[in-house]
Amino acid sequence: MKIKKHLVAILAVIAIIASVLCVNACGDKNDNAGTTKPVYTVTVDADKSLTLEIGDTVDYRQYFTVTDNNGNQIVVTEEMLDLSKVDTTKEGQFTVTLAIGNASKSITFTVTADGGDGGDGGDDNKDDLAAVLAKYTDSTKWNFTTALTYTYDGDPYVEYYEYNGNNVKYVWEEDGDQYTDYISYVPSTDTYYYYAEQGDGSYEKYEEDTDDFNDWFYYAAPVNLTEIKDFEFTSNNGVYSAKNPNDAGNSVIGEYTGITWTSFKLTIKSGNLATITAVMSDNSTYTYTFSKFGSITFTLPNVGTTPVTPVTPTGTMDKQTYNAATFDNERLQDKITKTGDDPDPAIGLPSKGKYNALVIPVQFSGMTISNNDLADLNTAFNGDYEGTGWESVHSYYYKSSYEQLDISFDIAGYNIAQQVPALTAQYSYSKYEEFTDSDGYANGDNVILHEALAYYDDYIDFANYDYNNDGTIDAVYLIYSAPVNYDSDDSIYWAFVTWNYNDTQYDEMNVFYYLFAGLDFMIESVHGGFVDEYYPEIEGLKVNASTYIHETGHLLGLDDYYDYDENSGSNEGLGGADMMDATVGDQNVYSKIMLGWLTPQIVVSTQTITIKSSQERGDAILIPLNFNNSYFCEYLLIDLYSAQGLNALHASADNSYLYDGADYGVRIYHVSSSIKNVYNSDYGSFTDYNNTDTNIALIKLIEADGTTKYSNSSGYAAESDLWQAGKTLSKVFPNYTTNAGKKLNFDISVDSVSATQATITITYAA
């Protein structure tokens, strides 16, 4: 099989820089003293052929150059040209005149049936060819199709491309099945994307320079015409042959290892490329046929693992009722203690109150945790803005909970048990990767947990870390010195929260929740620390506590809101824009309700409500969909997002997951939070639904741009997903339904919105 050495056929993006010139005197608009009218000079490019072929489409601006009396070149526009006499439908002559200010110039063009070559095989038309090929220099102006026919190992293949600027539609076949892929260019980010059809009508979207993009683009290999004008050609009976076919083939079609291009020919028709035919040294032949100039339009597909199909409601939802007197105000931790098979369940860290939690650093032989490491660890857990550049675990949860959770951290060997030498694990860090439990699951982290607790048993009173008096240590943070393994899904050296089922007690205390994470997470996105394309530097960040903050959310009882498995479940979610998704920003209002930090306003009748930013006061509106007079059912949540407070740092980062760094907007969440059996899935979900493997998502954002699954933004939340003033739910989603397929009996309108407050009207049908 031929292997491409490299792809040189990526579409070039030509930046057109328009200079803004002063045509009149550039002074105070009321001061006309001393101003003079500019004097223009118009010249004609004498090197360009004035002979055209019947049917040619020509950009006549290219023939003229305009300068002012200061020598500045003026951009030629079509408004300067008189094209009233242009006629390329028949043989003859016509004139084109450019007029500007005091100057004008006319050019006479001759139209012939064969472009003036006369079929004698001479090179009279080399300037005409250069003019035609120059039209393809700017790929943003391409609009045509190419049908590619090629032979490989004697077998014929046909592919089809449509070009609309830098967007390409690519149709191909394999084993009798036809696929349609797309290549798209986004000027605002200077990035290409590849939309790959998955065989079921659905699409995946891959970003430039990723492995998936390169793999798919390799086979698409769109033709590159941006440099074709730079090659020399000889003419014979209307066929133009490249003097250096290998260079032309490498540039336009692609370069292959061990094979050269032996022939590269093209033909012209009606002022456009008609065909390109190229032959390789192994006798493979590539023929491109061009057509449909100026008539190509297409729409990029929606992205998702299943095709997006219109929803047909099966009726209208029932009227919902809310009774404040009988409302079940229990939150997540209340339910965990009463639900499930465990007769004595533990809840992890209490979600309210002032208490201390235990952090145990774990070092390995040759991987010493220094005093500086311990100081940074203390900053990450107990520090302030000055020390972290953002937040510590303590300061984050104090602010996110509206000062209802005041948790501090005792770090073994630093601010407790200082007299005890730091724990060094018994084995090498790689040895712990080999430990498994009786079911064959890796449990080296659990081995380290009990080794650490046994080591400190004589020095630390573990009963101090049972704030809720349930006989269990609220949580243990194990922070290891081994390198974090970013490349393996199977390594224990990552960051996670899990549970211990070993019956060993310490100070007569049980052990259940624990966190396992590395020191390395503190230097992610930090200048001089760990910075790459996935963890770009965040200006001002000194010690990064965001991973520990995210994992603490699990210790409080929260799920992950990202999707572990794109091949199952609803494939909905929050698009990265949340602490329990992409480890950015504040906790969302659903999480805050679950943890008892926020009480929403429940609406079951027509109302207009003004809410403050969730950063400022934690306002939220709850609209029941399938209500059981508790927070554990189906409903919509509305809040006001602002890029302030806990959102400010990550909103300001490059390529921000927080809605591309948007300043503010209303969010509408669809929540399905029934809870019948805690820890009910392979992912330890606390509710019946999650964002990974259930067909109904636990929580998803209703996107204001009218799409689902963030199909317009590579699977991540964008600014367009926030609801702004004038937006109405029914106009964006006319058939939005409950999980049961029932059309909503109310509408939501955003009347006004700013960074500090928004006014929302909920209107119920009569």
C-alpha positions in Angstrom: 0.0 0.0 0.0 1.3 3.5 -0.8 2.1 5.5 2.2 2.0 9.3 2.1 5.1 10.9 3.5 3.3 14.1 4.4 0.1 15.9 3.5 0.8 19.1 1.5 -2.7 19.3 0.2 -4.3 20.9 3.2 -6.3 23.9 2.0 -4.4 27.2 2.4 -6.1 30.0 4.1 -5.0 33.3 2.6 -5.4 36.3 5.0 -6.5 39.3 3.1 -5.5 42.4 4.9 -7.4 45.5 3.8 -5.7 48.8 4.3 -7.9 51.6 5.3 -6.8 54.8 3.4 -7.9 58.4 3.8 -9.4 59.5 0.5 -10.1 63.0 1.8 -7.9 65.0 4.1 -7.5 63.2 7.5 -8.0 65.9 10.0 -10.8 67.4 12.1 -14.0 66.9 10.1 -14.9 70.6 10.7 -11.5 71.9 9.7 -11.5 72.1 5.9 -8.7 74.7 5.6 -5.8 73.5 3.5 -7.5 70.3 2.3 -6.8 69.2 -1.3 -8.5 66.6 -3.5 -6.4 63.5 -4.1 -4.9 62.8 -7.5 -5.2 59.3 -8.8 -3.1 57.4 -11.4 -4.6 54.3 -13.1 -2.4 51.8 -14.9 -3.2 48.6 -16.8 -1.3 45.3 -16.4 0.2 44.9 -19.9 1.4 41.3 -19.1 -2.1 39.9 -18.8 -3.8 38.6 -22.0 -6.7 40.6 -23.3 -8.0 37.7 -25.3 -10.8 35.7 -23.8 -12.7 32.5 -24.8 -16.5 32.4 -25.3 -18.1 31.8 -21.9 -15.2 33.0 -19.8 -15.9 34.5 -16.3 -13.2 37.0 -15.5 -12.4 39.2 -12.5 -11.7 42.4 -14.4 -10.3 44.1 -11.2 -7.0 42.2 -11.7 -6.2 44.2 -14.9 -6.1 47.6 -13.1 -3.8 49.3 -10.6 -4.8 52.6 -8.8 -2.4 54.8 -6.8 -2.9 58.2 -5.2 -0.6 61.2 -5.3 1.3 59.9 -2.2 2.1 56.6 -3.9 -0.4 54.6 -1.9 -2.1 51.8 -3.8 -5.9 51.9 -3.6 -7.9 48.7 -3.5 -9.8 48.3 -6.8 -13.5 47.6 -6.2 -16.2 46.5 -8.7 -17.9 49.9 -8.0 -15.1 51.6 -9.9 -15.7 49.5 -13.0 -18.1 50.1 -15.9 -19.0 46.5 -17.0 -22.0 47.4 -19.0 -20.4 46.5 -22.3 -19.0 43.1 -21.2 -20.2 40.3 -23.5 -18.4 36.9 -23.6 -21.4 35.0 -25.2 -20.1 35.5 -28.7 -17.0 36.4 -30.6 -16.2 40.1 -30.8 -14.8 42.9 -28.7 -15.9 45.0 -25.7 -14.4 47.6 -23.3 -14.1 47.8 -19.5 -13.6 51.2 -18.0 -12.3 52.1 -14.5 -13.0 55.6 -13.2 -12.0 57.1 -9.9 -11.8 60.8 -9.1 -10.0 62.6 -11.9 -8.7 59.4 -13.6 -10.1 56.8 -15.8 -8.7 54.0 -18.1 -10.4 51.6 -20.6 -9.3 48.2 -21.8 -10.5 46.5 -24.9 -11.0 42.7 -24.8 -11.2 40.3 -27.7 -13.5 37.2 -27.4 -12.6 34.2 -29.7 -14.0 30.7 -30.0 -10.7 29.1 -28.9 -9.1 31.6 -26.8 -6.8 32.8 -29.6 -4.6 29.7 -29.7 -6.0 28.7 -33.1 -5.3 25.0 -32.3 -1.7 25.3 -33.6 -0.2 24.0 -30.4 1.9 27.1 -29.7 2.4 28.9 -26.4 0.4 32.0 -27.3 -1.9 31.4 -24.4 0.6 31.0 -21.6 -0.5 34.3 -20.1 -4.2 33.2 -20.3 -3.3 30.0 -18.5 -1.5 32.0 -15.7 -4.6 34.2 -15.3 -6.9 31.2 -15.0 -4.7 29.4 -12.5 -4.2 32.5 -10.5 -8.0 32.4 -9.7 -7.4 29.4 -7.5 -4.8 31.0 -5.2 -7.4 32.1 -2.7 -9.2 28.9 -1.5 -11.8 31.0 0.4 -13.3 31.8 -3.1 -13.5 28.3 -4.4 -16.9 27.1 -5.5 -16.9 24.1 -7.8 -16.9 20.3 -7.8 -14.3 17.7 -8.7 -14.9 14.1 -9.6 -11.8 12.1 -9.0 -11.2 8.9 -10.9 -8.0 6.9 -10.1 -6.5 3.5 -10.5 -4.6 1.6 -7.8 -3.2 -1.9 -8.4 -5.3 -1.9 -11.6 -8.6 -1.3 -9.8 -10.7 1.8 -10.6 -12.0 4.1 -7.8 -14.3 7.2 -8.0 -14.6 9.9 -5.3 -16.5 13.2 -5.4 -15.7 16.6 -3.8 -17.7 19.8 -3.5 -15.8 22.9 -2.6 -17.5 25.9 -1.0 -14.7 28.1 0.2 -12.6 26.2 2.7 -15.5 23.8 3.4 -15.4 20.5 1.5 -18.0 17.8 1.0 -16.4 14.4 0.3 -18.3 11.4 -1.1 -16.7 8.0 -1.2 -17.5 4.3 -1.2 -16.2 1.2 0.5 -17.4 -2.3 0.1 -20.4 -1.1 -1.8 -21.5 1.4 0.9 -21.4 5.2 0.3 -20.2 7.7 2.9 -20.4 11.5 2.9 -17.8 13.3 5.0 -17.0 17.0 5.4 -14.0 19.2 6.0 -14.7 22.6 7.6 -12.6 25.6 8.4 -13.5 28.0 11.3 -11.8 31.4 10.7 -12.3 32.7 14.2 -10.0 29.9 15.6 -8.0 29.2 12.5 -8.9 25.6 12.8 -10.0 22.8 10.5 -12.4 20.1 11.5 -13.2 16.7 9.9 -16.8 15.4 10.1 -16.6 11.6 9.6 -19.8 9.7 8.9 -20.1 6.7 11.1 -22.2 4.4 8.8 -25.6 5.0 10.5 -26.1 8.6 9.3 -24.4 10.0 12.4 -21.2 12.0 12.5 -18.1 12.4 14.7 -16.2 15.7 14.5 -12.4 15.7 14.8 -10.2 18.8 15.4 -7.1 19.5 13.3 -3.8 18.0 14.5 -5.5 15.2 16.4 -4.8 11.6 15.5 -8.4 11.1 14.4 -8.3 14.1 12.1 -5.1 13.1 10.5 -6.2 9.5 10.0 -9.5 10.6 8.2 -8.0 13.5 6.4 -5.3 11.2 5.0 -7.9 9.4 3.0 -9.9 12.4 2.0 -6.8 14.3 0.6 -8.6 17.2 -1.1 -6.9 18.7 -4.1 -4.7 21.7 -3.4 -4.8 24.3 -6.2 -3.4 27.3 -4.2 0.1 27.0 -5.7 -0.7 25.5 -9.1 0.0 28.9 -10.8 3.6 28.7 -9.7 4.4 25.8 -12.1 5.5 26.1 -15.7 3.5 24.4 -18.4 4.0 23.7 -22.1 1.0 23.7 -24.5 0.0 21.1 -27.2 -3.4 21.3 -28.8 -5.0 22.8 -25.7 -3.4 20.4 -23.2 -0.9 21.9 -20.8 1.9 19.7 -19.4 3.9 20.6 -16.3 7.6 20.9 -17.0 8.2 19.4 -13.6 5.4 16.9 -13.1 6.7 15.5 -9.8 6.8 18.8 -8.1 3.3 19.7 -9.5 1.9 16.4 -8.4 3.4 16.5 -5.0 1.9 20.0 -4.4 -1.5 19.6 -5.9 -2.4 15.9 -5.2 0.1 14.7 -2.5 3.6 13.3 -2.0 4.1 9.5 -1.7 7.0 7.6 -0.3 9.1 5.8 -3.0 6.8 6.9 -5.9 7.1 9.9 -8.2 4.7 11.7 -10.6 5.8 11.2 -14.2 3.1 13.2 -15.9 0.9 16.1 -14.8 -1.5 17.7 -17.4 -4.5 20.0 -17.4 -7.0 21.5 -19.7 -9.0 24.8 -19.6 -12.5 25.4 -20.6 -14.5 28.7 -20.4 -11.8 30.3 -18.3 -11.7 27.6 -15.7 -9.9 24.4 -15.0 -11.6 21.5 -16.8 -9.4 18.5 -16.0 -6.2 17.5 -14.3 -4.7 14.2 -15.2 -1.6 12.9 -13.4 0.3 9.6 -13.7 2.7 8.1 -11.1 5.7 5.9 -11.7 3.7 2.8 -10.7 1.3 3.7 -13.5 -1.5 4.8 -11.1 -3.5 7.5 -12.8 -5.5 10.3 -11.1 -8.0 12.3 -13.2 -9.9 15.3 -11.7 -12.9 16.7 -13.6 -14.1 20.1 -12.6 -17.6 21.5 -13.0 -20.5 23.4 -11.4 -18.6 26.6 -10.9 -20.4 29.1 -8.6 -23.3 26.8 -7.8 -22.2 24.8 -4.7 -24.0 25.1 -1.3 -24.2 22.6 1.4 -24.8 22.4 5.2 -22.5 20.8 7.7 -24.1 17.9 9.5 -25.1 17.7 13.2 -22.7 15.8 15.3 -23.7 12.9 17.6 -23.4 9.1 17.9 -27.0 8.7 16.7 -28.7 10.7 14.0 -30.7 13.7 15.2 -34.4 13.2 14.4 -37.3 15.5 15.1 -39.3 14.8 18.2 -43.0 14.2 17.7 -44.8 14.8 21.0 -47.3 12.2 22.1 -49.5 14.7 23.8 -49.2 17.5 26.4 -47.8 17.1 29.9 -50.2 17.1 32.8 -50.6 20.1 35.1 -48.1 19.9 37.9 -48.8 20.8 41.5 -46.5 22.0 44.3 -47.5 21.9 48.0 -45.1 23.9 50.2 -46.6 22.4 53.3 -45.9 18.8 52.3 -42.8 19.3 50.2 -40.0 16.8 50.8 -37.0 19.1 51.4 -34.5 16.3 51.8 -31.3 16.6 49.8 -28.8 14.1 48.4 -27.0 13.1 51.6 -30.4 12.7 53.3 -31.4 10.3 50.7 -28.2 8.3 50.7 -28.6 7.6 54.4 -32.1 6.2 53.8 -31.9 4.5 50.4 -30.1 1.4 49.3 -29.1 -1.9 50.8 -26.5 -0.7 53.3 -28.1 -0.7 56.8 -25.5 1.8 58.0 -24.5 3.9 55.0 -21.8 6.6 55.1 -22.2 9.9 53.2 -18.6 11.0 52.8 -17.8 14.6 53.6 -20.8 16.5 55.2 -22.0 19.2 52.8 -22.5 21.8 55.6 -20.6 22.8 58.7 -17.1 23.7 59.9 -14.7 20.8 60.3 -11.4 19.4 59.3 -10.6 16.6 56.8 -7.5 14.4 56.6 -4.8 14.5 53.9 -2.0 12.0 53.9 0.9 12.5 51.5 2.5 9.3 50.2 6.0 9.2 48.8 7.9 6.4 47.1 11.5 5.4 47.2 13.4 7.9 45.1 10.3 10.1 44.8 10.6 12.2 48.0 8.0 14.7 48.9 9.9 17.8 49.8 9.1 20.5 52.3 8.3 22.8 49.3 5.9 20.1 48.1 4.2 20.0 51.4 3.9 23.8 51.5 2.3 23.8 48.0 0.0 21.0 49.1 -1.1 23.1 52.0 -1.6 26.1 49.7 -3.8 23.9 47.4 -6.0 22.7 50.2 -6.0 25.6 52.7 -4.6 28.6 50.8 -6.1 31.8 49.4 -6.1 33.7 46.1 -2.7 35.2 46.7 -1.1 31.8 47.1 -3.0 29.8 44.4 -3.8 32.5 41.8 -7.4 31.2 42.0 -8.8 29.1 44.9 -7.8 26.4 47.3 -10.2 23.5 48.1 -11.1 25.3 51.3 -11.8 28.7 49.7 -13.6 27.3 46.7 -16.2 25.3 48.7 -16.6 28.2 51.2 -17.6 30.4 48.3 -19.5 27.9 46.3 -21.6 26.9 49.3 -22.4 30.6 50.1 -20.3 30.2 53.3 -22.2 27.1 54.5 -19.3 24.6 54.1 -16.1 25.7 55.9 -13.8 22.7 55.5 -10.1 22.9 56.5 -7.4 20.2 55.9 -5.0 18.6 58.2 -2.0 17.4 56.2 0.0 14.6 57.9 3.6 15.6 58.4 2.9 19.2 57.8 0.3 20.7 60.2 -0.4 17.5 62.1 2.0 14.7 63.2 4.9 17.0 62.2 7.2 14.9 64.4 6.6 11.8 62.3 8.8 11.2 59.3 6.9 11.3 56.0 5.3 8.0 55.0 7.3 6.2 52.4 5.3 3.4 50.7 6.6 -0.2 51.3 7.0 -1.0 47.6 8.0 0.8 44.5 5.2 2.8 42.9 5.1 0.4 39.9 4.6 -2.6 42.2 1.3 -1.2 43.4 0.0 -1.5 39.9 0.2 -5.3 40.2 -2.0 -5.6 43.2 -5.6 -6.9 42.6 -8.5 -7.9 44.8 -10.2 -11.3 45.0 -12.2 -10.4 41.8 -9.1 -9.5 39.9 -9.6 -5.7 40.0 -6.6 -3.5 40.5 -6.5 -2.3 44.1 -3.0 -1.0 44.7 -4.5 2.3 45.8 -6.5 0.4 48.5 -3.3 -1.3 49.7 -1.7 2.1 50.0 -4.7 3.4 52.0 -4.4 0.8 54.7 -0.6 1.1 54.8 -1.0 4.9 55.3 -3.6 4.6 58.0 -1.7 1.9 59.9 1.5 4.0 59.7 -0.3 7.1 61.3 -2.5 5.1 63.7 -0.3 5.8 66.7 0.0 9.5 65.9 -3.4 10.7 64.6 -6.8 10.3 66.3 -8.9 9.3 63.4 -12.1 10.0 65.4 -11.4 13.7 64.9 -12.4 13.2 61.2 -15.9 11.9 61.8 -17.7 15.2 61.9 -21.2 13.7 61.5 -20.6 10.9 64.1 -21.6 8.0 61.9 -18.6 5.9 63.1 -16.8 6.3 59.8 -13.9 8.6 58.8 -15.6 11.2 56.6 -12.9 10.9 53.9 -9.2 10.3 53.5 -7.2 12.2 50.9 -4.2 10.2 49.6 -1.8 12.4 47.6 1.0 10.4 46.0 4.4 11.5 44.7 4.5 9.0 41.7 4.1 10.6 38.3 0.5 10.9 37.1 -0.1 8.5 34.2 -1.9 10.6 31.5 -1.7 7.9 28.8 -3.4 4.9 30.4 -7.0 4.2 31.4 -5.9 1.2 33.5 -3.2 2.9 35.7 -4.1 3.6 39.3 -2.0 6.8 39.1 -4.7 9.1 38.1 -7.3 11.0 40.2 -10.4 9.3 41.5 -12.7 8.8 44.5 -13.7 5.3 45.5 -14.8 3.2 48.5 -13.0 0.9 50.9 -14.7 -2.4 51.8 -12.0 -3.7 54.0 -13.3 -4.2 57.6 -10.1 -3.0 59.3 -10.8 -0.2 61.8 -8.5 2.5 63.0 -9.3 4.1 66.4 -12.5 2.1 66.2 -13.4 4.0 63.1 -14.6 2.5 59.8 -13.1 3.7 56.5 -15.2 4.1 53.4 -14.7 7.1 51.1 -11.1 8.0 50.0 -9.5 10.0 47.3 -6.4 9.1 45.3 -4.6 11.8 43.4 -1.0 12.9 42.5 1.0 15.9 43.4 1.5 16.5 39.7 -2.1 17.9 39.4 -1.0 21.0 41.3 1.2 22.1 38.4 -1.2 21.6 35.5 -1.6 24.7 33.4 0.9 26.5 35.7 3.8 28.4 34.1 6.9 26.3 34.5 4.8 23.3 35.4 2.8 20.9 33.2 1.6 22.7 30.1 0.5 21.2 26.8 -2.3 21.4 24.3 -4.8 19.8 26.7 -3.6 21.8 29.7 -2.7 25.2 28.3 -1.1 27.7 30.6 -3.6 29.8 32.6 -2.2 33.2 33.3 -1.9 34.0 37.0 -2.4 30.4 38.2 0.3 29.5 40.7 -0.9 26.3 42.4 -3.7 24.4 40.7 -6.2 22.8 43.1 -9.0 22.2 40.5 -8.5 18.4 40.3 -8.7 18.1 44.1 -11.8 20.4 44.1 -13.5 18.2 41.5 -12.7 15.0 43.4 -14.0 16.6 46.6 -17.3 17.0 44.8 -17.4 13.2 44.7 -16.6 13.0 48.4 -19.7 15.2 48.9 -21.8 12.8 46.8 -21.8 14.4 43.4 -21.6 12.5 40.1 -19.4 13.2 37.2 -21.4 15.1 34.6 -19.2 14.2 31.6 -19.7 11.1 29.5 -17.4 8.2 30.2 -18.6 6.2 27.2 -19.8 7.8 24.0 -21.1 4.5 22.7 -23.9 4.2 25.2 -26.4 6.3 27.0 -27.9 9.6 26.1 -24.7 11.4 25.1 -26.0 14.5 26.6 -24.5 16.6 29.4 -23.0 20.0 30.2 -20.5 20.2 27.4 -17.5 20.7 29.8 -18.9 23.8 31.4 -18.9 22.7 35.0 -16.6 21.7 37.9 -18.0 18.2 37.8 -17.5 18.0 34.0 -14.2 19.5 32.7 -13.0 20.6 36.2 -13.7 24.3 35.6 -15.7 27.0 37.2 -18.3 26.8 39.9 -20.6 24.0 40.9 -23.9 24.3 39.0 -27.2 25.1 40.8 -28.5 21.5 40.6 -25.4 20.4 42.5 -25.9 23.1 45.0 -29.5 22.1 45.5 -28.5 18.5 46.0 -25.9 19.6 48.7 -28.4 21.9 50.5 -26.7 25.1 49.7 -29.5 26.6 47.5 -33.3 26.5 47.6 -34.9 27.3 44.2 -38.2 29.1 43.6 -40.7 26.5 42.4 -43.1 27.8 39.7 -46.3 26.1 38.6 -48.2 29.2 37.3 -47.5 32.1 35.1 -45.0 34.4 36.6 -42.3 37.0 35.8 -39.2 36.6 38.1 -36.0 38.5 38.4 -33.0 36.4 39.5 -29.5 37.4 40.5 -26.3 35.7 39.3 -25.7 32.3 40.8 -22.3 33.7 41.7 -23.8 36.5 43.7 -26.8 35.0 45.5 -27.6 31.5 44.2 -31.0 32.2 42.7 -32.6 29.5 40.7 -36.1 28.7 39.2 -37.5 25.1 39.3 -40.3 24.3 36.8 -41.8 20.8 37.4 -42.2 18.4 34.5 -43.0 15.1 36.3 -43.2 16.3 39.9 -43.3 14.2 43.1 -43.1 17.3 45.4 -39.4 16.7 46.0 -36.0 17.4 44.3 -35.8 13.8 43.2 -37.9 13.8 40.0 -37.9 15.5 36.6 -37.8 19.3 36.2 -36.2 22.3 34.5 -33.8 24.5 36.4 -33.1 28.1 35.3 -30.2 30.3 36.6 -28.0 33.2 35.5 -24.4 32.4 34.6 -21.8 35.1 34.8 -18.1 34.9 34.2 -17.4 36.3 37.7 -16.4 34.8 41.1 -15.5 31.2 40.8 -16.0 31.2 37.0 -13.7 34.2 36.4 -10.3 32.4 36.0 -11.4 29.6 33.7 -13.7 31.9 31.7 -10.6 34.0 30.9 -8.5 31.0 29.8 -7.7 30.4 26.1 -10.3 28.2 24.4 -12.4 28.3 27.6 -14.7 25.4 28.4 -16.9 27.9 30.1 -19.0 28.9 27.0 -15.9 30.2 25.1 -15.4 32.8 27.8 -18.8 34.4 27.5 -19.6 37.1 30.0 -23.1 36.0 31.0 -26.3 34.3 29.9 -29.3 32.4 31.2 -28.9 28.6 31.6 -31.8 26.2 31.3 -31.1 22.7 32.6 -33.2 19.5 32.2 -32.8 17.4 35.3 -33.9 13.8 35.9 -32.8 13.0 39.4 -35.0 10.2 40.7 -33.2 8.1 43.4 -34.4 4.6 44.2 -31.1 2.7 44.6 -27.8 4.5 45.3 -24.6 3.2 43.8 -26.7 1.7 41.1 -24.4 1.6 38.1 -20.8 0.6 37.2 -19.9 4.3 37.8 -21.3 4.5 41.3 -24.1 7.0 40.5 -26.2 8.2 43.4 -29.3 8.7 41.3 -31.1 6.4 38.9 -29.9 8.3 35.8 -26.4 9.5 35.0 -24.6 11.2 32.1 -22.9 8.0 30.9 -24.8 4.8 30.4 -28.5 5.7 30.9 -30.7 6.7 28.0 -32.0 9.6 30.0 -29.4 12.1 31.2 -29.2 13.1 34.8 -28.6 16.7 33.8 -28.2 18.3 30.5 -28.2 21.9 29.2 -30.9 23.0 26.9 -28.9 24.8 24.2 -30.1 28.2 23.2 -28.8 27.8 19.6 -31.3 25.0 19.0 -28.9 22.2 18.7 -28.4 19.1 20.9 -25.2 17.4 22.0 -23.3 20.6 21.3 -23.2 19.7 17.6 -22.1 23.2 16.5 -19.1 23.3 18.9 -17.2 20.0 18.8 -19.1 18.6 21.8 -18.3 21.5 24.1 -20.5 24.2 25.4 -20.3 27.5 23.5 -21.5 31.1 24.1 -24.4 30.4 21.7 -25.8 27.8 24.3 -26.6 30.6 26.8 -30.0 32.2 26.5 -30.0 36.0 25.9 -32.7 38.6 26.0 -35.5 38.0 23.5 -35.0 34.2 23.3 -38.1 32.0 23.9 -38.0 28.3 24.5 -40.9 27.5 22.1 -39.3 29.3 19.2 -36.0 27.5 19.6 -37.5 24.1 20.4 -41.1 24.1 19.2 -41.6 20.5 20.2 -39.5 20.2 23.4 -40.9 17.4 25.5 -40.6 15.7 28.9 -38.8 12.4 29.1 -42.2 10.7 28.5 -42.6 12.5 25.2 -45.2 15.0 26.4 -45.1 18.6 25.0 -44.5 21.3 27.6 -47.6 23.2 28.8 -45.6 26.3 29.5 -43.1 28.6 27.7 -40.0 30.3 29.0 -39.0 33.8 27.8 -35.9 35.7 28.7 -37.0 39.4 29.0 -33.7 40.9 30.0 -30.3 39.7 31.1 -27.0 41.2 32.3 -24.0 39.9 34.3 -25.8 40.6 37.6 -29.5 39.9 37.0 -32.0 38.4 34.5 -35.8 38.7 34.2 -37.6 35.5 33.1 -41.3 35.0 32.3 -42.8 31.6 32.6 -46.2 31.5 30.8 -48.5 28.5 31.3 -51.2 27.6 28.8 -54.7 28.7 29.8 
